[in-house]
Amino acid sequence: MNITLKRCLSIYNLIPALVAGLLVSCGNNDPEPKAATPIISSITPDAGAAGMEVTIVGMNFSNNLSNNKVYFNGVEAMVTAATADNLVAIVPGNASPGPISVKVKNSDNAISPESFRYYDIALALEALVDGKNQVKLWRNNVVDDITDGSVSISCTSIAISGTDTYITGNTSNGPVYWKNKELNELSPGITGATHAIAIHEGDIYVAGNSGSNSYAAYWKNGALTYLNEEADGYASNIAFAGPDVYFSGSVSDGSKYVPRYWKNGIENPLAIDDEAFAEDIKTNGDDVYVLAFAVGSAPIFSIKYWKNGVIKNVSGSNQAQAYSMDIAGTDIYVAGYEKISGTFFPRFWKNEVVQEGPFNAGTPGFIRKIVVINEDIIMTGYLNIENHLIPFYSVNNTLQTLNDQPDTNVKGMAISQ
């Protein structure tokens, strides 16, 4: 057989294999069948912040974890559990309020029937590291070191303005605040301390005390103003109502500290027989509320607030202190702790009635801050778990502990929507 004929027969014999290969190749490129569109019937909880778990109930999800994609208003979340009718996802950082959507492989998107109320929460943390206090910022489930821990530095409060965070603190050189990680000294060389910070119409307000006699004072964009130069005292917090600026605080009358507030620098004493330390101030229309804890004989500490100068008792017969309040419509919320049988427990009160909250009944701790937005109750503080201070934040009945930040105190909370 000549060479030409052999080559022709070889090519002829290859044709069936080539055809078979082409058929297999074509079969592999066939599109997968379209999956049934998932349906979302409910999301629980329907409000929260970064790091919290959300359960999505519906149908036509995939049992294969990686086939499910969950988005919080367009920001992808981590899916940690999946069945055909149930997904669990972790709220991502840097999300925003809006619907939750689910996409299963080869399916159309499903949109939740209600929006998820997402809160951008920032916490000022004071961690005990190698015997020194170190300032940290927690925001959207990310922790940043504000100080390096080489010396002990405390923090007192936090505010948010857009993407910027402001934290007040106290160093060996006097009162300070950090804008993001940039240190700003307040009256360097003058004795003083910070208690609160707020941003209003672009201006930076810091409340505290200053001077060798520790007078109640505040700083506006770094400029120091004394609220009372006749007796020891302090300004504890800040509120705004239109053009008016309010400060809460206490001043010594020579034998004890008595509470008051200042409106545009004008001092307004608040009547009480016992010594009392004002901690917070809120406005609601024309109404002014000032929160304080009083020092008496029985119980030693009790919680009071004044509405337009009229005093109300919050706590009962147990020792209690409060650090924060908020007003939502006609409801007054107060948060702090209650001491029972020698142990401090986190407590908050609504209209002078103690509430259960999201805490285990036997877990000690206290609430540093309470904020009510859209009827959602948002709180932060710490819990004492196995003799370690563990920071927490909560939205309604959902509690989130920062277990990776042990021996850490929460000194402030700010929220952006």
C-alpha positions in Angstrom: 0.0 0.0 0.0 1.5 3.3 -0.9 2.1 6.1 1.5 -0.7 8.3 0.3 -3.3 5.7 0.7 -2.1 4.9 4.3 -2.5 8.6 5.2 -6.0 8.7 3.8 -7.1 5.6 5.7 -5.6 7.1 9.0 -7.5 10.3 8.6 -10.7 8.3 7.8 -10.3 6.2 10.9 -9.9 9.4 13.1 -13.2 10.9 11.9 -15.5 8.9 14.4 -13.3 10.0 17.3 -13.3 13.6 16.2 -17.1 13.6 15.8 -17.5 12.0 19.3 -15.3 14.6 20.8 -17.2 17.4 19.2 -20.5 15.9 20.5 -19.1 15.7 24.1 -17.7 19.2 23.9 -21.1 20.6 22.7 -22.8 18.7 25.5 -20.5 20.3 28.2 -21.5 23.8 27.0 -25.2 23.2 27.4 -26.6 25.8 29.9 -27.5 24.4 33.3 -31.3 24.4 33.9 -32.6 27.6 35.6 -33.1 27.2 39.3 -36.5 28.2 40.9 -36.5 31.7 42.1 -36.1 31.9 45.9 -38.8 33.5 48.0 -38.1 35.4 51.3 -41.0 35.3 53.7 -39.3 36.8 56.8 -36.0 38.1 58.3 -35.1 37.9 62.0 -34.1 40.3 63.4 -35.2 43.0 61.1 -32.7 45.6 62.6 -29.1 45.3 63.6 -25.5 46.2 63.0 -22.3 44.7 61.6 -21.4 41.2 63.0 -24.9 40.2 64.0 -26.6 37.0 62.7 -29.7 37.3 60.6 -32.0 34.4 59.8 -33.8 34.4 56.5 -36.8 32.2 56.2 -38.4 31.3 52.8 -38.1 28.7 50.1 -36.1 27.5 47.1 -32.8 28.2 48.8 -29.9 25.7 48.1 -28.7 23.1 50.6 -25.3 23.8 49.2 -23.9 26.7 51.3 -21.8 28.1 48.4 -24.7 28.3 46.0 -26.5 31.0 48.1 -25.6 34.7 47.9 -27.1 37.1 50.4 -26.9 40.9 50.1 -27.8 43.7 52.6 -28.9 46.6 50.3 -26.3 45.4 47.8 -23.4 44.6 50.1 -22.6 40.9 50.1 -22.8 39.0 53.5 -21.2 35.8 54.7 -23.6 32.9 54.7 -22.9 30.5 57.6 -25.8 28.0 57.3 -28.2 26.9 54.6 -31.2 24.7 54.0 -33.9 24.8 51.4 -36.0 27.1 53.5 -33.6 28.8 55.9 -30.4 30.8 55.6 -28.2 32.4 58.3 -26.0 35.4 57.3 -23.7 37.8 59.1 -24.6 41.5 58.8 -21.6 43.0 56.8 -19.8 46.2 57.7 -20.4 49.3 55.6 -23.9 48.3 54.6 -26.9 50.6 54.7 -30.6 50.4 55.5 -32.6 48.7 52.8 -33.8 45.3 51.6 -32.1 42.0 51.9 -31.8 40.0 48.6 -31.0 36.4 48.0 -29.7 34.8 44.8 -29.3 31.1 44.4 -27.0 29.7 41.6 -28.8 30.1 38.3 -31.8 31.8 39.8 -33.3 35.2 39.8 -33.0 37.5 42.8 -35.4 37.4 45.7 -36.1 40.6 47.6 -37.2 40.7 51.3 -40.7 42.1 51.8 -39.4 44.6 54.4 -36.2 46.6 54.7 -33.5 45.8 57.1 -32.8 48.7 59.5 -29.0 48.8 59.5 -27.1 50.9 62.0 -23.5 52.1 61.7 -22.3 51.8 65.3 -19.0 53.1 66.6 -17.7 52.3 70.1 -15.0 53.9 72.1 -13.1 51.1 73.9 -10.7 51.3 76.8 -8.7 48.0 76.9 -6.4 46.9 79.7 -3.3 45.6 77.9 -0.2 44.7 80.0 -1.4 46.8 82.9 -2.0 49.9 80.8 -5.2 51.5 79.4 -5.2 51.5 75.6 -7.8 53.4 73.5 -9.4 51.5 70.6 -12.2 52.2 68.1 -14.7 49.5 67.1 -16.7 50.4 64.0 -18.7 48.1 61.7 -17.0 45.0 63.2 -13.5 46.4 62.7 -11.2 47.3 65.6 -8.5 50.0 65.2 -5.9 51.0 67.8 -6.1 54.7 68.6 -3.2 54.7 71.0 -0.2 52.3 70.9 -0.4 51.2 74.5 3.1 52.4 75.5 1.5 54.6 78.2 -1.8 54.4 80.0 -4.4 56.7 78.4 -8.2 56.8 79.1 -11.1 57.6 76.8 -14.5 59.0 77.7 -16.8 59.5 74.8 -17.3 59.3 71.0 -19.1 61.1 68.2 -19.5 60.4 64.4 -19.6 62.9 61.6 -19.8 61.2 58.2 -16.9 58.8 58.0 -15.0 60.6 60.7 -14.9 59.5 64.3 -14.0 61.7 67.3 -13.0 60.2 70.6 -12.3 62.2 73.8 -9.8 61.2 76.4 -7.3 62.2 79.0 -3.5 62.0 79.0 -0.8 63.0 81.4 -0.6 66.2 79.5 -4.3 67.0 79.9 -7.6 66.6 78.0 -7.5 65.6 74.4 -9.6 64.2 71.5 -8.7 62.2 68.5 -10.2 62.8 65.0 -9.8 59.4 63.5 -6.2 58.7 64.8 -5.0 62.3 64.9 -4.4 63.6 68.4 -5.6 67.1 69.3 -4.7 68.6 72.7 -7.2 70.8 74.5 -5.6 73.5 76.6 -2.2 71.8 76.9 -0.5 72.4 80.2 -3.8 73.3 81.9 -5.3 70.7 84.3 -8.6 69.3 83.1 -10.6 66.3 81.9 -13.1 65.5 79.2 -16.5 63.9 79.7 -18.3 64.1 76.3 -18.0 65.2 72.7 -20.5 66.2 70.1 -20.4 67.5 66.5 -23.0 70.2 65.6 -23.2 72.1 62.3 -19.5 71.4 61.7 -18.4 72.6 65.2 -16.6 70.3 67.7 -17.9 70.6 71.3 -16.2 68.9 74.2 -17.7 69.0 77.8 -15.6 68.6 80.9 -13.7 70.5 83.5 -10.6 72.6 83.5 -8.3 74.7 85.7 -6.6 74.1 89.0 -9.9 74.3 90.8 -11.6 72.0 88.3 -14.3 74.3 87.0 -17.2 73.2 84.8 -16.1 74.0 81.2 -16.4 73.2 77.5 -14.3 73.6 74.4 -15.7 74.7 71.1 -13.3 74.0 68.2 -10.5 74.0 70.8 -11.4 77.3 72.5 -12.0 77.0 76.3 -15.0 78.5 78.0 -15.8 78.2 81.7 -19.4 77.6 82.7 -18.8 78.3 86.4 -15.7 79.8 88.0 -17.0 80.1 91.5 -16.9 76.4 92.7 -15.5 73.0 91.7 -17.6 71.2 89.1 -17.8 69.6 85.7 -19.9 69.5 82.5 -20.9 66.0 81.8 -22.8 66.0 78.5 -24.1 68.1 75.6 -27.4 68.6 73.8 -28.7 70.9 71.0 -32.1 72.4 70.1 -32.0 74.7 67.1 -29.5 77.4 67.9 -29.4 76.6 71.6 -26.6 74.6 73.2 -27.1 72.8 76.5 -24.7 71.2 79.0 -25.5 69.0 82.0 -23.2 68.9 85.1 -22.8 69.3 88.8 -21.1 72.1 90.9 -20.1 72.0 94.6 -22.0 74.1 97.0 -19.2 73.7 99.6 -20.5 70.5 101.2 -21.8 68.4 98.3 -22.2 68.3 94.5 -25.6 69.5 93.2 -26.9 69.1 89.6 -27.7 71.7 87.0 -27.7 72.5 83.4 -26.6 75.4 81.3 -28.5 76.8 78.3 -26.3 79.0 76.2 -24.0 79.5 79.2 -26.8 80.5 81.6 -26.8 78.2 84.7 -30.0 76.5 85.9 -29.8 74.7 89.3 -31.9 71.6 89.8 -33.5 71.2 93.3 -32.6 68.1 95.3 -31.8 67.5 99.0 -29.1 64.8 98.4 -25.8 65.1 96.6 -26.3 64.3 92.9 -24.1 63.9 89.9 -25.6 64.9 86.6 -24.6 62.5 83.8 -26.7 63.3 80.7 -29.0 65.9 79.1 -31.6 65.6 76.3 -34.0 68.0 74.7 -37.4 67.2 73.1 -39.0 70.3 71.6 -39.1 72.8 74.4 -38.6 70.2 77.1 -35.2 69.7 78.8 -34.3 66.5 80.6 -31.4 66.0 82.9 -30.3 62.6 84.3 -28.4 62.1 87.5 -27.6 59.6 90.2 -28.1 60.7 93.8 -26.0 59.8 96.8 -28.2 59.1 99.9 -28.5 56.8 102.8 -30.9 54.1 101.6 -30.1 53.2 98.9 -26.7 54.7 98.6 -27.1 55.4 94.9 -30.5 56.1 93.2 -31.5 57.3 89.8 -33.3 60.6 89.2 -34.1 62.8 86.3 -35.6 66.3 85.9 -38.1 67.3 83.2 -38.1 71.1 83.0 -36.9 71.3 86.6 -39.4 68.8 88.0 -37.7 65.8 89.6 -38.8 62.1 89.1 -37.5 58.9 90.7 -36.5 56.1 88.4 -34.9 53.3 90.4 -36.6 51.5 93.4 -35.2 50.3 96.7 -32.1 48.7 95.2 -28.9 50.6 94.7 -28.6 51.9 91.1 -26.7 54.3 88.9 -27.5 55.6 85.4 -25.2 57.0 82.8 -27.4 57.6 79.8 -30.9 58.6 78.8 -32.9 59.1 75.6 -36.3 60.5 74.7 -38.6 58.9 72.0 -41.9 60.7 71.7 -43.4 60.6 75.1 -41.2 57.8 76.4 -38.2 58.3 78.6 -35.4 55.7 78.5 -32.7 55.5 81.2 -29.8 53.0 81.3 -27.2 52.0 83.8 -27.0 49.2 86.4 -28.8 47.9 89.5 -27.1 46.3 92.4 -28.7 43.1 93.8 -27.2 41.0 96.6 -23.9 42.7 96.0 -23.7 42.2 92.2 -24.2 44.8 89.5 -26.6 43.9 86.7 -27.2 45.8 83.4 -30.6 47.6 83.6 -32.7 50.0 81.6 -35.9 51.7 82.4 -38.8 52.9 80.2 -40.9 55.5 81.9 -39.5 54.5 85.3 -40.3 50.8 84.8 -37.4 48.4 84.7 -37.2 46.3 81.5 -35.8 42.8 80.9 -33.6 43.6 77.8 -31.6 41.0 75.9 -29.4 39.9 78.9 -29.2 36.6 80.7 -30.6 37.1 84.2 -27.5 36.0 86.0 -24.9 37.9 84.0 -23.4 40.9 85.8 -22.5 44.1 83.9 -23.7 47.6 83.1 -25.1 49.7 80.3 -23.0 52.7 79.3 -25.2 54.2 76.5 -28.8 53.9 75.3 -30.2 55.3 72.0 -33.7 54.9 70.6 -34.1 55.3 66.8 -37.1 54.2 64.8 -38.4 52.5 68.0 -35.3 50.4 67.9 -33.5 50.3 71.3 -29.7 50.3 70.9 -27.4 49.8 73.8 -23.8 49.2 74.7 -21.8 48.4 77.8 -20.0 45.5 79.2 -20.8 42.1 80.7 -18.7 40.3 83.3 -18.2 36.9 81.9 -15.9 34.5 83.7 -14.3 37.5 85.5 -13.5 39.3 82.2 -15.1 42.5 81.0 -16.6 41.7 77.6 -18.0 44.6 75.6 -21.4 44.3 74.0 -23.8 46.1 71.8 -27.4 45.2 71.3 -30.3 46.1 69.0 -33.7 45.4 70.6 -33.5 41.7 71.8 -30.3 40.8 69.8 -27.2 40.9 71.9 -23.7 40.8 70.3 -20.6 40.4 72.5 -17.1 41.3 71.4 -15.5 38.1 72.6 -12.2 39.0 70.9 -11.8 42.1 73.1 -11.6 40.8 76.7 -10.9 43.0 79.6 -12.3 46.0 77.7 -14.6 48.7 78.9 -17.0 50.6 76.6 -16.7 54.3 77.2 -19.1 55.6 74.5 -21.3 54.8 71.5 -22.2 56.9 68.4 -24.6 55.8 65.7 -25.1 56.8 62.1 -27.9 55.6 59.8 
